[in-house]
Amino acid sequence: MTAVEDPAVGTPLRRNREFRLLWVGQALSDFGSAMAGLALPLVLLAAGYGPAEAGLIGTVILVVGLVVRVPSGYLADRYDSRALMLLSDLARLAVVVVATAWLLAGRLPLWVALIVVVVSAVAVEAFRPAQNKVVRRVVPADQLGHAVSLNQARMYGASIAAPAVAGVLIAVSPWIPFAANALTFAVSAWCVFLLARSPAPASAPVREKFWPEVMAGWRYVVRDRFLRMSSVYFALLNLVFSALSYAVILGAAGQPGGAAAVGVAMSTAALAGLAGSLVVPYAARRLSLRAVLMVGPVLATALLVVAWSGGGTIPFAAAFSALCLLTPLIGAVLATIMAKAVPEEIYGRVTAASGFAAQILQPLGPLAAGVVLAHLSFAATAGLFAVCLGALALLTLLVPTH
């Protein structure tokens, strides 16, 4: 295979072979991963493990992801992106095949499940910055925002369709969702294999010592005022977003209509996220950066004030949906700015460092939601979230417009 040339400006993404291969492969693997992500704790519960052991899976995924995120950015800058993506897909394929075989033979042990999620989490983190570099290489600069929005849309689409499919497949046999996931990883690996190789650098890059190289992304983020302030903004936004999602689940479950209200709220939020991803190219052209950062928190604040004043569950859930609608736009705008501004040689490390900073507080969200609801009423909780999101909207005034 020959090295891919610079992407042709003006060629639509639907005719961009490299982007199509990436998108199709990842759309399938996102779908398969979403199915397996739901099926794994259910399989453990059916095997006799308690909720604590099943919940451990989610914690391990979050912790491992944060630990390996920054080193993964270093690997993406140091080694061939296509090779890293292929290795990541093959590693996930191998562990999911092992899980499938174990389920075919009988009960899935907890230690096997932990190995599966650890290897998968490491592979996901290694894949992500490598994929970002490939997208930057094969997509023209004026289409990066559209490419990011399509990538976000495929993830939201998977989150909408996969749980229902997984439920049907588990009812037939517990191993089937994992076998389907293995098939999606095989297709994704084949799509990555078909990608053209990255062009060789004109000259060998100058290598620093290992630790300074790993930390180069952090140094860039700290020195760049826009990235520094936007990382703070995203860290707080993700914390509030995570807490609000669990507040909707825990709080709405105690209201009239309980489980049905939760189901409707989460489905509506997922649909809002998909819609937000699809309108990114159009909204980004019509809104300033500060407006993009501010509109989601402002709209959610207004809806939460209605909930606090006695509006009940619907405006509370609508506030969460409003953030789901607008968060893809915020993420796509930031990703596009970084893709255009960050030097190629440290792009993987910068995106990894920025992503780590943005998600460092997110695991605290579910715990915070539980603590708040244990001490405040549902209406008072809405008021507290309104204050937090209002403060976050004011914080956007400190983010430079780059």
C-alpha positions as CSV (number, residue, x, y, z in Angstrom):
1,M,0.0,0.0,0.0
2,T,1.2,3.5,-0.8
3,A,1.3,6.5,1.5
4,V,-1.8,8.6,1.4
5,E,-1.3,12.1,-0.1
6,D,-2.6,15.2,1.4
7,P,-6.5,15.2,1.4
8,A,-8.0,17.1,-1.5
9,V,-9.7,20.2,-0.4
10,G,-13.3,20.3,-1.6
11,T,-13.7,16.5,-1.8
12,P,-16.9,15.6,0.3
13,L,-16.3,13.2,3.2
14,R,-18.7,10.6,1.7
15,R,-16.1,10.3,-1.2
16,N,-13.1,10.3,1.1
17,R,-12.0,6.6,1.1
18,E,-9.8,6.9,4.2
19,F,-12.4,8.6,6.3
20,R,-15.1,6.2,5.1
21,L,-13.0,3.2,6.2
22,L,-12.4,4.8,9.6
23,W,-16.1,5.7,10.1
24,V,-17.6,2.4,9.1
25,G,-15.1,0.3,11.1
26,Q,-15.6,2.4,14.2
27,A,-19.3,2.6,13.8
28,L,-19.5,-1.1,14.0
29,S,-17.0,-1.5,16.9
30,D,-18.8,1.3,18.8
31,F,-22.0,-0.6,18.4
32,G,-20.5,-3.9,19.4
33,S,-18.7,-2.4,22.4
34,A,-22.0,-0.7,23.6
35,M,-23.7,-4.1,23.5
36,A,-20.9,-5.9,25.4
37,G,-20.7,-3.0,27.9
38,L,-24.3,-3.6,28.8
39,A,-24.1,-7.4,28.6
40,L,-21.0,-7.9,30.8
41,P,-22.5,-6.7,34.2
42,L,-25.7,-8.5,33.4
43,V,-23.8,-11.7,32.7
44,L,-21.9,-11.4,36.0
45,L,-25.1,-10.8,37.9
46,A,-26.6,-13.9,36.3
47,A,-23.5,-15.9,37.3
48,G,-24.2,-15.1,41.0
49,Y,-21.9,-12.1,41.6
50,G,-23.3,-9.2,43.5
51,P,-23.9,-5.6,42.4
52,A,-20.6,-4.5,43.9
53,E,-18.6,-7.0,41.8
54,A,-20.6,-6.0,38.7
55,G,-20.2,-2.3,39.4
56,L,-16.5,-2.8,39.8
57,I,-16.3,-3.3,36.0
58,G,-17.3,0.3,35.4
59,T,-14.9,1.7,38.0
60,V,-12.0,-0.3,36.5
61,I,-12.7,1.0,33.0
62,L,-12.7,4.7,34.2
63,V,-9.5,4.3,36.3
64,V,-7.5,2.4,33.7
65,G,-8.6,4.9,31.0
66,L,-7.3,7.8,33.0
67,V,-4.0,6.1,33.9
68,V,-3.1,5.2,30.4
69,R,-4.5,8.2,28.6
70,V,-1.4,10.4,28.6
71,P,1.1,7.6,27.8
72,S,-1.3,6.7,24.9
73,G,-0.8,10.2,23.4
74,Y,3.0,9.7,23.6
75,L,2.7,6.4,21.7
76,A,0.5,8.0,19.0
77,D,3.2,10.7,18.5
78,R,6.1,8.2,18.6
79,Y,4.8,5.3,16.5
80,D,2.8,4.7,13.3
81,S,-0.9,5.5,14.0
82,R,-2.2,2.8,11.6
83,A,-0.2,0.2,13.4
84,L,-1.3,1.3,16.8
85,M,-5.0,1.2,15.7
86,L,-4.6,-2.2,14.2
87,L,-2.9,-3.6,17.3
88,S,-5.6,-2.1,19.5
89,D,-8.4,-3.7,17.5
90,L,-6.7,-7.1,17.5
91,A,-6.1,-6.9,21.2
92,R,-9.8,-6.2,21.8
93,L,-10.8,-8.9,19.4
94,A,-8.6,-11.5,21.2
95,V,-10.0,-10.8,24.7
96,V,-13.6,-10.7,23.5
97,V,-13.1,-14.0,21.8
98,V,-11.8,-15.4,25.1
99,A,-14.8,-14.1,26.9
100,T,-17.1,-15.6,24.3
101,A,-15.4,-19.0,24.5
102,W,-15.7,-18.9,28.3
103,L,-19.4,-18.2,28.2
104,L,-19.9,-21.0,25.7
105,A,-18.2,-23.3,28.1
106,G,-20.2,-22.1,31.1
107,R,-19.8,-19.4,33.8
108,L,-17.7,-16.3,33.2
109,P,-15.3,-15.7,36.2
110,L,-14.9,-12.2,37.5
111,W,-11.1,-12.3,37.0
112,V,-11.6,-13.0,33.3
113,A,-14.1,-10.2,33.0
114,L,-11.6,-7.8,34.7
115,I,-8.9,-8.9,32.2
116,V,-11.3,-8.2,29.3
117,V,-12.1,-4.7,30.5
118,V,-8.5,-3.8,31.4
119,V,-7.2,-4.8,28.0
120,S,-10.1,-3.2,26.3
121,A,-9.7,0.1,28.2
122,V,-6.0,0.2,27.3
123,A,-6.7,-0.6,23.7
124,V,-9.4,2.1,23.5
125,E,-7.1,4.7,24.9
126,A,-4.3,3.7,22.5
127,F,-6.7,3.8,19.6
128,R,-8.2,7.2,20.2
129,P,-5.2,9.5,19.8
130,A,-3.9,7.5,16.9
131,Q,-7.3,7.8,15.2
132,N,-7.3,11.5,15.8
133,K,-4.0,11.9,14.0
134,V,-5.3,9.9,11.1
135,V,-8.4,12.0,10.8
136,R,-6.3,15.1,10.9
137,R,-4.1,13.7,8.1
138,V,-6.9,12.5,5.8
139,V,-9.6,15.2,6.2
140,P,-9.1,18.7,4.9
141,A,-8.9,21.4,7.5
142,D,-12.2,23.0,6.4
143,Q,-14.0,19.7,6.9
144,L,-12.6,18.7,10.3
145,G,-15.6,20.0,12.2
146,H,-17.9,18.0,10.0
147,A,-15.7,14.9,10.5
148,V,-15.8,15.3,14.3
149,S,-19.6,15.7,14.2
150,L,-20.0,12.5,12.2
151,N,-17.7,10.6,14.6
152,Q,-19.8,11.8,17.6
153,A,-23.0,10.9,15.8
154,R,-21.9,7.3,15.3
155,M,-21.2,7.0,19.1
156,Y,-24.7,8.4,20.0
157,G,-26.3,6.2,17.4
158,A,-24.6,3.2,19.0
159,S,-25.7,4.2,22.5
160,I,-29.3,4.4,21.2
161,A,-29.6,1.1,19.3
162,A,-27.1,-1.2,21.1
163,P,-28.8,-1.6,24.5
164,A,-32.1,-2.8,22.9
165,V,-30.2,-5.2,20.6
166,A,-28.1,-6.5,23.5
167,G,-31.2,-7.2,25.6
168,V,-32.6,-9.3,22.8
169,L,-29.4,-11.2,22.2
170,I,-28.8,-11.9,25.9
171,A,-32.3,-13.4,26.1
172,V,-31.3,-15.9,23.4
173,S,-27.9,-16.7,24.9
174,P,-25.4,-14.7,27.0
175,W,-22.4,-15.4,24.7
176,I,-24.1,-13.9,21.5
177,P,-23.5,-10.2,22.3
178,F,-19.8,-10.9,22.8
179,A,-19.5,-13.0,19.6
180,A,-21.2,-10.1,17.8
181,N,-18.7,-7.7,19.4
182,A,-15.8,-9.9,18.3
183,L,-17.1,-9.7,14.7
184,T,-17.3,-5.9,14.8
185,F,-13.7,-5.7,16.0
186,A,-12.6,-8.0,13.2
187,V,-14.3,-5.7,10.6
188,S,-12.8,-2.6,12.2
189,A,-9.3,-4.2,12.1
190,W,-9.8,-5.0,8.4
191,C,-10.9,-1.4,7.7
192,V,-7.8,-0.1,9.5
193,F,-5.6,-2.6,7.6
194,L,-7.0,-1.1,4.3
195,L,-6.0,2.4,5.3
196,A,-3.1,3.8,3.3
197,R,0.2,4.0,5.3
198,S,1.2,7.3,6.8
199,P,3.9,9.2,4.8
200,A,7.4,8.8,6.2
201,P,8.7,12.0,7.9
202,A,11.2,14.0,5.8
203,S,13.8,13.7,8.6
204,A,14.0,11.8,11.9
205,P,12.5,13.7,14.7
206,V,14.7,14.9,17.6
207,R,14.1,12.6,20.6
208,E,14.2,13.9,24.1
209,K,14.4,11.8,27.2
210,F,11.4,9.6,27.9
211,W,9.7,11.6,30.7
212,P,10.1,15.0,29.0
213,E,8.6,13.5,25.8
214,V,5.6,12.1,27.7
215,M,5.0,15.4,29.5
216,A,5.3,17.6,26.3
217,G,1.6,17.6,25.9
218,W,1.0,18.8,29.4
219,R,3.6,21.6,29.0
220,Y,1.8,22.7,25.8
221,V,-1.6,22.7,27.5
222,V,-0.3,24.7,30.5
223,R,1.4,27.3,28.3
224,D,-1.5,27.8,25.9
225,R,-4.0,30.0,27.7
226,F,-6.9,28.9,25.5
227,L,-6.3,25.2,26.2
228,R,-5.6,25.8,29.9
229,M,-8.9,27.6,30.4
230,S,-10.9,25.3,28.2
231,S,-9.6,22.3,30.1
232,V,-10.8,23.8,33.4
233,Y,-14.2,24.6,31.7
234,F,-14.5,21.0,30.4
235,A,-13.4,19.4,33.7
236,L,-16.2,21.3,35.5
237,L,-18.7,20.7,32.7
238,N,-18.1,17.0,32.7
239,L,-18.4,16.8,36.5
240,V,-21.7,18.6,36.5
241,F,-22.9,16.6,33.4
242,S,-22.0,13.3,35.1
243,A,-23.7,14.3,38.4
244,L,-26.8,15.6,36.6
245,S,-27.2,12.4,34.6
246,Y,-27.2,10.4,37.9
247,A,-29.4,12.9,39.6
248,V,-32.0,12.4,36.8
249,I,-31.8,8.6,37.2
250,L,-31.9,8.6,41.0
251,G,-34.2,11.5,41.5
252,A,-36.7,10.7,38.7
253,A,-36.9,7.1,40.0
254,G,-38.4,8.4,43.2
255,Q,-41.1,10.5,41.4
256,P,-44.4,9.3,40.1
257,G,-43.9,7.1,37.1
258,G,-40.3,6.2,38.4
259,A,-38.7,3.7,36.0
260,A,-40.7,4.8,33.0
261,A,-39.7,8.4,33.6
262,V,-36.0,7.4,33.8
263,G,-36.2,5.4,30.6
264,V,-37.9,8.2,28.7
265,A,-35.4,10.8,30.1
266,M,-32.3,8.8,29.1
267,S,-33.7,7.9,25.6
268,T,-34.6,11.5,25.0
269,A,-31.1,12.6,26.1
270,A,-29.4,10.1,23.7
271,L,-31.6,11.4,20.9
272,A,-30.7,15.0,21.8
273,G,-27.0,14.0,21.7
274,L,-27.4,12.5,18.3
275,A,-29.2,15.6,17.0
276,G,-26.5,17.8,18.5
277,S,-23.8,15.9,16.7
278,L,-25.6,16.2,13.3
279,V,-26.1,20.0,13.5
280,V,-22.5,20.7,14.5
281,P,-21.3,21.9,11.0
282,Y,-24.2,24.3,10.7
283,A,-24.2,25.7,14.2
284,A,-20.5,26.1,14.4
285,R,-20.6,28.5,11.4
286,R,-23.3,30.6,13.0
287,L,-22.2,30.9,16.6
288,S,-19.1,32.5,18.2
289,L,-16.9,30.3,20.3
290,R,-18.1,32.0,23.5
291,A,-21.7,31.5,22.5
292,V,-21.0,27.8,21.9
293,L,-19.5,27.4,25.3
294,M,-22.2,29.4,27.1
295,V,-25.5,28.4,25.5
296,G,-25.7,24.9,26.9
297,P,-25.2,25.9,30.6
298,V,-27.5,28.9,30.2
299,L,-30.3,26.8,28.7
300,A,-29.9,24.1,31.3
301,T,-29.8,26.7,34.1
302,A,-33.1,28.1,33.0
303,L,-34.8,24.7,32.9
304,L,-33.4,23.8,36.3
305,V,-34.8,27.0,37.7
306,V,-38.2,25.9,36.5
307,A,-37.7,22.5,38.1
308,W,-36.7,24.2,41.4
309,S,-39.7,26.4,41.4
310,G,-42.1,23.4,41.3
311,G,-41.9,22.2,37.7
312,G,-41.1,18.6,38.6
313,T,-39.3,15.9,36.7
314,I,-39.8,17.1,33.1
315,P,-37.8,20.3,33.2
316,F,-35.1,18.6,35.3
317,A,-34.7,15.9,32.6
318,A,-35.0,18.5,29.9
319,A,-32.0,20.3,31.4
320,F,-30.0,17.2,31.0
321,S,-31.2,16.7,27.4
322,A,-30.2,20.4,26.7
323,L,-26.6,19.6,27.8
324,C,-26.7,16.4,25.7
325,L,-27.8,18.4,22.7
326,L,-25.1,21.1,23.0
327,T,-22.1,19.2,24.4
328,P,-21.3,17.6,21.0
329,L,-21.2,21.1,19.5
330,I,-18.8,22.2,22.3
331,G,-16.6,19.2,21.9
332,A,-16.5,19.4,18.1
333,V,-15.5,23.1,18.1
334,L,-12.7,22.5,20.6
335,A,-11.5,19.4,18.7
336,T,-11.4,21.4,15.4
337,I,-9.5,24.3,17.0
338,M,-6.9,21.8,18.4
339,A,-6.6,20.0,15.1
340,K,-5.8,23.2,13.2
341,A,-3.6,24.8,15.9
342,V,-1.5,22.1,17.6
343,P,1.7,21.0,15.9
344,E,1.6,17.6,14.3
345,E,4.6,16.2,16.2
346,I,2.9,16.6,19.6
347,Y,-0.7,16.4,18.6
348,G,-1.4,13.0,20.2
349,R,0.1,14.1,23.5
350,V,-1.7,17.4,23.6
351,T,-5.1,15.8,22.9
352,A,-4.4,13.1,25.5
353,A,-3.4,15.6,28.1
354,S,-6.4,17.8,27.4
355,G,-8.7,14.9,27.5
356,F,-7.3,13.7,30.8
357,A,-7.7,17.1,32.4
358,A,-11.3,17.4,31.0
359,Q,-12.3,14.0,32.6
360,I,-10.3,14.0,35.8
361,L,-13.4,15.1,37.9
362,Q,-16.0,13.1,36.0
363,P,-15.9,9.9,38.2
364,L,-16.9,12.0,41.2
365,G,-20.2,13.0,39.5
366,P,-22.3,9.9,40.5
367,L,-21.1,10.0,44.1
368,A,-21.9,13.8,44.2
369,A,-25.4,13.2,42.9
370,G,-26.1,10.5,45.5
371,V,-24.8,12.7,48.4
372,V,-26.8,15.7,47.3
373,L,-30.1,13.8,46.8
374,A,-29.5,12.2,50.2
375,H,-29.6,15.6,51.9
376,L,-31.8,17.7,49.6
377,S,-35.2,17.4,48.0
378,F,-35.5,16.8,44.3
379,A,-36.5,20.5,43.8
380,A,-33.6,21.8,45.9
381,T,-31.2,19.6,44.0
382,A,-32.4,21.2,40.8
383,G,-31.7,24.6,42.3
384,L,-28.2,23.6,43.3
385,F,-27.5,22.4,39.8
386,A,-28.9,25.7,38.4
387,V,-26.4,27.6,40.5
388,C,-23.5,25.4,39.4
389,L,-24.4,25.7,35.7
390,G,-24.9,29.4,36.0
391,A,-21.5,29.8,37.5
392,L,-20.1,27.6,34.6
393,A,-21.7,29.9,32.1
394,L,-20.0,32.9,33.7
395,L,-16.7,31.0,33.6
396,T,-16.9,31.1,29.8
397,L,-16.2,34.8,30.0
398,L,-12.6,33.9,31.0
399,V,-12.0,31.5,28.1
400,P,-10.1,33.4,25.4
401,T,-11.7,33.2,21.9
402,H,-8.3,31.9,20.6
